[in-house]
Amino acid sequence: MGFIHDVRKISTAMSSRTQTMLFSATVDKSQESLIKEFVQSPMRVNVTTGTKSSDNVHQDIITISSSENKFDVLLGLLNTSSFQKVILFAETKRTADNISKKLCKSGLRSDVIHGNKSQNYRTKAIKLFKSGKIQILVATDVAARGIDIDNVTHVVNYQLPRTMDSYIHRIGRTGRAGKVGMAYTFVN
């Protein structure tokens, strides 16, 4: 996700390292060589295969017909009282920006995070989302991994992810810490 140079720099500076622990919901084959680079004789502990979503995440598909406006269907969902803290995923930065702007124009509290936003901007947006000052965080897959936000009620895949791995990580932002969450995926 663009942090490998930082990780290598930190790892090199830690010459007296006695233990390294890596955590991930899934491990891509391309990451195996990196793990071997940082960890001598790694021991792997798998809680699950990483190819299955949590049982705490209920999943549903929303089929959009050619006669329906996808954004209007989204607004209908988001205006339901149960949609209190929502992460909405889009595939591209441009789409994420456009959706967030349209949501704000529709009177919903929204912000956006993706790779073109500075780290300070992303940190501020996540803080606002965590505190409840914004209801909807629109994001690319930059938010699918590594962020821990309590009480996300819903994940919406406005656009299909490119891989099953991305799907598992996206919907894993809800249904955490023993709570039940809901994930919707729009299909055109």
Solvent accessible surface area in square Angstrom, and as a share of the most:
residue,aa,sasa,rsa
1,M,138,0.62
2,G,71,0.68
3,F,111,0.46
4,I,50,0.25
5,H,137,0.61
6,D,79,0.41
7,V,66,0.38
8,R,92,0.34
9,K,154,0.65
10,I,105,0.53
11,S,19,0.12
12,T,113,0.66
13,A,86,0.66
14,M,90,0.40
15,S,111,0.72
16,S,101,0.65
17,R,85,0.31
18,T,139,0.81
19,Q,135,0.60
20,T,47,0.27
21,M,123,0.55
22,L,99,0.49
23,F,171,0.71
24,S,66,0.42
25,A,62,0.48
26,T,12,0.07
27,V,59,0.34
28,D,62,0.32
29,K,184,0.78
30,S,82,0.53
31,Q,57,0.25
32,E,54,0.24
33,S,78,0.50
34,L,52,0.26
35,I,29,0.15
36,K,141,0.60
37,E,90,0.40
38,F,25,0.10
39,V,24,0.14
40,Q,169,0.75
41,S,109,0.70
42,P,68,0.43
43,M,171,0.76
44,R,132,0.48
45,V,121,0.70
46,N,106,0.54
47,V,142,0.82
48,T,85,0.49
49,T,111,0.65
50,G,11,0.11
51,T,98,0.57
52,K,123,0.52
53,S,20,0.13
54,S,53,0.34
55,D,119,0.62
56,N,47,0.24
57,V,7,0.04
58,H,100,0.45
59,Q,84,0.37
60,D,71,0.37
61,I,111,0.56
62,I,29,0.15
63,T,97,0.56
64,I,11,0.06
65,S,54,0.35
66,S,125,0.81
67,S,107,0.69
68,E,81,0.36
69,N,86,0.44
70,K,37,0.16
71,F,17,0.07
72,D,83,0.43
73,V,39,0.22
74,L,0,0.00
75,L,33,0.17
76,G,50,0.48
77,L,32,0.16
78,L,3,0.01
79,N,104,0.53
80,T,65,0.38
81,S,102,0.66
82,S,56,0.36
83,F,9,0.04
84,Q,121,0.54
85,K,29,0.12
86,V,0,0.00
87,I,1,0.00
88,L,0,0.00
89,F,0,0.00
90,A,0,0.00
91,E,39,0.17
92,T,58,0.33
93,K,84,0.36
94,R,189,0.69
95,T,32,0.19
96,A,0,0.00
97,D,37,0.19
98,N,71,0.36
99,I,6,0.03
100,S,8,0.05
101,K,126,0.54
102,K,94,0.40
103,L,0,0.00
104,C,67,0.40
105,K,179,0.76
106,S,56,0.36
107,G,64,0.62
108,L,23,0.11
109,R,123,0.45
110,S,12,0.08
111,D,24,0.12
112,V,10,0.05
113,I,3,0.02
114,H,3,0.01
115,G,46,0.44
116,N,111,0.57
117,K,52,0.22
118,S,67,0.44
119,Q,103,0.46
120,N,126,0.65
121,Y,85,0.32
122,R,37,0.14
123,T,74,0.43
124,K,129,0.55
125,A,1,0.01
126,I,29,0.15
127,K,144,0.61
128,L,48,0.24
129,F,0,0.00
130,K,103,0.43
131,S,72,0.46
132,G,35,0.34
133,K,134,0.57
134,I,16,0.08
135,Q,21,0.09
136,I,0,0.00
137,L,0,0.00
138,V,0,0.00
139,A,0,0.00
140,T,13,0.08
141,D,39,0.20
142,V,38,0.22
143,A,0,0.00
144,A,2,0.02
145,R,61,0.22
146,G,82,0.79
147,I,29,0.15
148,D,90,0.47
149,I,6,0.03
150,D,95,0.49
151,N,83,0.43
152,V,9,0.05
153,T,37,0.21
154,H,15,0.06
155,V,0,0.00
156,V,0,0.00
157,N,0,0.00
158,Y,21,0.08
159,Q,51,0.23
160,L,97,0.48
161,P,21,0.13
162,R,190,0.69
163,T,76,0.44
164,M,121,0.54
165,D,38,0.19
166,S,24,0.16
167,Y,37,0.14
168,I,14,0.07
169,H,8,0.04
170,R,0,0.00
171,I,1,0.01
172,G,20,0.19
173,R,20,0.07
174,T,2,0.01
175,G,8,0.07
176,R,80,0.29
177,A,100,0.78
178,G,64,0.62
179,K,105,0.45
180,V,96,0.55
181,G,4,0.04
182,M,42,0.19
183,A,1,0.01
184,Y,36,0.14
185,T,10,0.06
186,F,2,0.01
187,V,46,0.26
188,N,130,0.67
